[in-house]
Amino acid sequence: MVQRPGEQVQIGTARLDIMAVLEDGSLGRPKLTIAVDVAMWAALITISGYVPVPLSGAD
């Protein structure tokens, strides 16, 4: 059982099913990363990067 904040943090990353136009004009899919502190149920969410989209449109 977790008793103190920061004792256990669970982290996950997922690619979002949306397209974004990046600063250089290319297309990419954002990667969302979330970290949840189990003791406090506090979440830190960030866009951790982009996965380039191939010109063919297939993943």
C-alpha positions in Angstrom: 0.0 0.0 0.0 1.3 3.4 -1.0 1.5 5.8 2.0 3.5 8.9 0.8 3.5 11.1 -2.3 6.1 10.2 -4.8 6.4 6.7 -3.4 4.8 5.2 -6.5 4.3 7.0 -9.8 2.8 5.2 -12.8 3.7 6.5 -16.3 2.2 5.8 -19.7 2.5 7.1 -23.2 0.1 6.9 -26.1 0.0 8.2 -29.7 -3.1 10.4 -30.2 -5.3 9.8 -33.2 -5.1 13.4 -34.4 -2.9 15.1 -36.9 -0.9 18.3 -36.1 0.9 20.6 -38.5 4.3 21.1 -37.1 6.4 24.3 -37.2 8.3 23.2 -40.3 5.0 22.5 -42.1 5.2 18.7 -41.9 2.5 16.5 -40.3 2.8 14.6 -37.1 0.8 12.8 -34.5 1.3 14.0 -30.9 2.5 11.5 -28.2 0.8 12.1 -24.8 2.6 11.1 -21.7 0.9 11.0 -18.3 2.4 10.3 -14.9 0.1 9.7 -12.0 1.2 9.9 -8.3 -0.7 6.9 -6.8 -0.8 8.3 -3.2 -2.3 11.7 -4.2 -4.0 10.8 -7.5 -2.2 13.8 -9.0 -1.5 13.7 -12.7 1.2 15.4 -14.8 0.3 15.4 -18.5 2.5 16.5 -21.3 2.9 16.2 -25.1 6.2 14.4 -25.2 6.9 14.5 -28.9 5.5 13.9 -32.3 5.4 10.8 -34.6 6.0 11.8 -38.2 3.3 10.9 -40.6 4.5 9.1 -43.7 3.7 10.8 -47.0 1.8 7.6 -48.1 -0.7 8.2 -45.2 -0.2 4.7 -43.9 1.0 3.9 -40.4 
